[in-house]
Amino acid sequence: MSRFLSKSGQALLPYTPGEQPKGRKFIKLNTNESPYPPSPNVAKAILAGFEESDGTDPAPPEIANLRLYSDPEAKPLVKAIADYYGVEPDQVIVGNGSDEILAFAFRAFCDKESPLLAADITYGFYPALCGLLDIPYRTAALKDDFSVDTEDYKGCGCNCIIANPNAPTGMALPLSAIEEILAANQGQVVMVDEAYVDFGCESAVSLLKRYENLVVIQTFSKSRSLAGGRVGFAIAGKELIADMNRVKYSFNPYNVNRLSMLAAAEAMKDREYTKLCCERICGTRERTAQGLRELGFKVLDSRTNFLFVKSNSMGGKAYFDGLRENGILVRRWDADRIGEYLRVSIGTDEEMEEFLAVTKRLLSDREARG
Ligand SMILES: *Cc1c(COP(=O)(O)O)cnc(C)c1O
């Protein structure tokens, strides 16, 4: 900290992102990125977008022309998202990752007098963001089996956010539970963070017709392989989207760059490719979960592209360190209730076979040492 950092700057508790290793080659299972590249149409569209007009008719699109500002309304991308979900374009807002969308939503709907409720074990960026925006952050404890206790949210008297499926547990609530929360909180905004929805959970978008207090937040980072493109979005009633746009135009009007806008629009349109990748990842997930259970692990029921796992013999930190020494990066939080668990992103089949082989070796080394 410099001596110039403001008082409120000193009080921030920034989020710690997962490690992006340099140098040594790791099997990277620590930040829930896709192990597969984006749709091949993404690179094609970006390259085509760079073509300069040569005066012929019709002129090439030049949409990748970085000399010009990006479209603040991100029209083609917003339309691709609206078409995918069967909503109107004015029900969609896009952001620089869903982290930025979360900031727009929190700033629009919460403030000092209007706190936010979330689970005690969930995405660590929520409390960091509330600290930045001066929003009181309240938590509701997950049950002992790490499921969300919906009773905590019904009639809670404040805005809430529910990651569904939740991270880092991977567990999901049925849509009926989300609907009960929406029905019981009609005077408050209910945000549903669906970063992992494409891996086996039902989206709440279908509830928008009946609940004007719903904001659904999604990202291109996981199921559409564009974590580095930084694109996320929200779908809600048009008035709530207009509220979020007030924040966006007060903060960063050109928030999504031209290349990412192109990339995300193509990724959204290539439904077949997304489906194929998600199916493959879910298959690998189930095989990995089975393998771990056979080794005596507790594996939570995951509807995501990661597993939350605990060994019945190896401590969380020892397991984490053992994997790292063997070139495998995963994520662990030194926190209450979850310190013995690791969050393991699903990689390719080959990567997960190596992960299981190393795990087996670590277990037998321990036994040999007694
Ligand atoms: C990964 C993740 C996000 C953020 O994704 P962006 O890369 O910022 O779009 C949001 N919420 C949850 C629960 C996540 O796991």
The ligand as an ORCA input file, in Angstrom:
! r2SCAN-3c Opt
* xyz 0 1
  C     -16.659    -18.134    -13.320
  C     -17.795    -17.528    -12.591
  C     -18.265    -16.247    -12.885
  C     -17.495    -15.231    -13.675
  O     -17.235    -15.437    -14.912
  P     -16.667    -14.334    -15.874
  O     -15.444    -14.972    -16.426
  O     -16.398    -13.047    -15.177
  O     -17.759    -14.205    -16.862
  C     -19.393    -15.774    -12.259
  N     -20.022    -16.510    -11.325
  C     -19.589    -17.719    -10.989
  C     -20.312    -18.480     -9.940
  C     -18.455    -18.258    -11.595
  O     -17.984    -19.437    -11.199
*
